[in-house]
Amino acid sequence: MNLNQNTSELQKLDSQHFLHPFTDPKALQKKGARVITRAEGIYLWDSDGEKILDGMAGLWCVNVGYGREKLARIAFEQMQELPYYNSFFNTTHPPAIALAKKLSEVTPEGLNQVFFTNSGSESNDTVLRTARRFWRLLGQPEKRIFISRMEAYHGSTVVGASLSGQSYYHEMDGLPIPDIEHIECPYWYKNGGDLSKDDYGLKAARALETKIKELGANRVAAFIGEPVLGAGGVIIPPDTYWPEIQRICKKYDILMITDEVICGFGRTGSWFGCETYGVLPDIMPIAKGLSSGYLPIGGVMISNRIMDVLIEKGGEYAHGFTYSGHPAACAVALENINILQEEKLVEKVADETGPYLKKRWQEFEDHPLVGEVRNVGMLGALELVEDKATRKHFPKDRKVGEICRDICNEKNIVMRAIKDIMVVSPPLTITKEQIDEMHDLVKSCLDLTAKKLGVS
Ligand SMILES: *Cc1c(COP(=O)(O)O)cnc(C)c1O
């Protein structure tokens, strides 16, 4: 869309009329937003014609890369054929049926039914309502507490933000809602002390058992966690963590929910993050990579065990969104999954580009600012610290992550700063040559950050 206006005019209109998510509106008025006008492959262009390497695949979602004409064509054709119809009250349409069937095939065994939403946040609202309903139908209405984790991100609706674990989400309006608890997340670098990764993984998982005992298993509905915590800082659990979580959930008969909104559709080098860690959830929210962000769509995969109860004992499932299973969004998501399969993008991340990203990323371990380097699949994190030996972070008010992120912005690479953790999550289509290009850009940004901080 060309508004035929220059950048500063666009920025002025933008800050006057557009309240941005996760943005300080006052700072925005002063500085102006970066105006992105087009994209192709792994690159973006802004309104000044600058070419930018998108190390974040938008917001962790453009898994098949930008500029896929086929996805645009399918949306166009579907909108001509049937632009909208709902799926309430015993109606349906072919695109939603086809996508539901495809999802039952690509998701792990035992997850064969999908509820469609328009976002990850709506998916997690659906998760909470469905899990509580399951226990109610089994005659245990008091089993309704959700155990989540510190640093988690599960969305921005009231339920999503309540399940999320960073206090600044809660401080916005006095959340969480009742019956949501948070335990330690498996953040070895920060909390592991002298323990080996594997020992710490078991310790972090057992925080769940402690919490269940404290609350009483008869009051706990579910545990929810991202296989790899994304927006919390690409916090990668030790390999021992998830199997122990699954063991504890089984022991106390608590539903296990893996929030696959980021990890799903190839991000960790498997189709779903739970497969990377060898566990099988009862419920699995999905979004983001489901459509690679081309149209908004999310969903919740529900296990046979839960579906059986909803069918046999439930009656009407009193929950739904006007756009649940939107025809155009479903058609685009289905074709997005076809692209992932035809181009073998998940295998490519597992066998080729994931290991290569890891190899190039590990080189940053020697950098004076970098305390820990983390990788899995097409995710990478660099934790910036003041003292590598003691893992001491910089004082908060030095805003080291922000400084580094602003330098990245100037150098035309998108890297996200989460406190002082710099993260990347590029499209799964990124090539080895482009990983080299990204590496060199990141290296120069780290060097400039060190220089600015007077570190060498
Ligand atoms: C982004 C995200 C969400 C929220 O998805 P929206 O589409 O932004 O509502 C939920 N869970 C996880 C793990 C996410 O990364």
The ligand as an SDF file (V2000), in Angstrom:
LIG
                    3D

 15 15  0  0  0  0  0  0  0  0999 V2000
    2.7050  -15.3520   20.8050 C   0  0  0  0  0  0  0  0  0  0  0  0
    2.3490  -16.3670   21.7980 C   0  0  0  0  0  0  0  0  0  0  0  0
    1.0420  -16.4860   22.2850 C   0  0  0  0  0  0  0  0  0  0  0  0
   -0.0260  -15.5010   21.9430 C   0  0  0  0  0  0  0  0  0  0  0  0
   -0.3680  -15.5440   20.6000 O   0  0  0  0  0  0  0  0  0  0  0  0
   -1.1590  -14.2910   19.9510 P   0  0  0  0  0  0  0  0  0  0  0  0
   -1.4500  -14.7910   18.5710 O   0  0  0  0  0  0  0  0  0  0  0  0
   -0.2280  -13.1240   19.9800 O   0  0  0  0  0  0  0  0  0  0  0  0
   -2.3670  -14.0620   20.7540 O   0  0  0  0  0  0  0  0  0  0  0  0
    0.7480  -17.5460   23.1150 C   0  0  0  0  0  0  0  0  0  0  0  0
    1.6890  -18.4250   23.4790 N   0  0  0  0  0  0  0  0  0  0  0  0
    2.9470  -18.3350   23.0490 C   0  0  0  0  0  0  0  0  0  0  0  0
    3.9480  -19.3700   23.4510 C   0  0  0  0  0  0  0  0  0  0  0  0
    3.3370  -17.2880   22.2160 C   0  0  0  0  0  0  0  0  0  0  0  0
    4.6050  -17.1630   21.8320 O   0  0  0  0  0  0  0  0  0  0  0  0
  1  2  1  0
  2  3  1  0
  2 14  2  0
  3  4  1  0
  3 10  2  0
  4  5  1  0
  5  6  1  0
  6  7  2  0
  6  8  1  0
  6  9  1  0
 10 11  1  0
 11 12  2  0
 12 13  1  0
 12 14  1  0
 14 15  1  0
M  END
$$$$
